[in-house]
């Protein structure tokens, strides 16, 4: 299921109901990392490292990293975990703790701004789709 969800997020196609269901019962979060000048390469390397480690965790269903379209110094992480327990284990994991330590002094507030997500009941949740607008050159 993890790979299917990752592929769906990266494909640009509308999200299918099985991918949306992940957000209904599991723990999902978006983290925003605003990189300070001069630290872009180090932070990107740290993100790559924590992503690789997290995707090996059986509790992780999705870990997607991207930047804002108009601001490559802001990294956005989208993560979905199987349960609250899996999310807590991720937070305590050695790779996550090392990642957070590597961010100190390199990003605003010394850590990501994390927002927990929940699925909104009703028609909004079943109609959620990504934009199919082609990327700008």
C-alpha positions, 0 to 999 in steps of 0.5 A: 500500500505504501508504494501505491500511495507514493506513486499516486502522489507523484503521478499527477493523476487525481487521488483515488479513494483508496489513497484518500482512505489513508488520511481517514484512519491513519495519522497524516502530517505536513511539515514545513521546513524553511531553510536558512541561507547557506544551508540548502544542500545540508538540509536537502541531504538530511531530508533524503536521509530521513526519508530513506530511513522512514520509508523502511519503517513498516508503520510508514505508509507515505513519505513525500518530500517537495518544495514550494513552487515559488520558494525552493528554500522551503521543503514540504514533507507529507507523511502518513503513518499506520497508527498513532503508535507508528507516528510516535515511534517515528518521532522517537526513531534514531534517524528522526532524532538525527534529522532534527539535530541536523536541522538545528541552526539551519532552518527557521525555529530550528525545527519543522512546523508540523501540522497534523491532518484529518479527513473532512467528512462529507462531499469535500473529502470524496472530491479532493483531487490534485491539480492536473495543471502541467508544471511551469517551465 
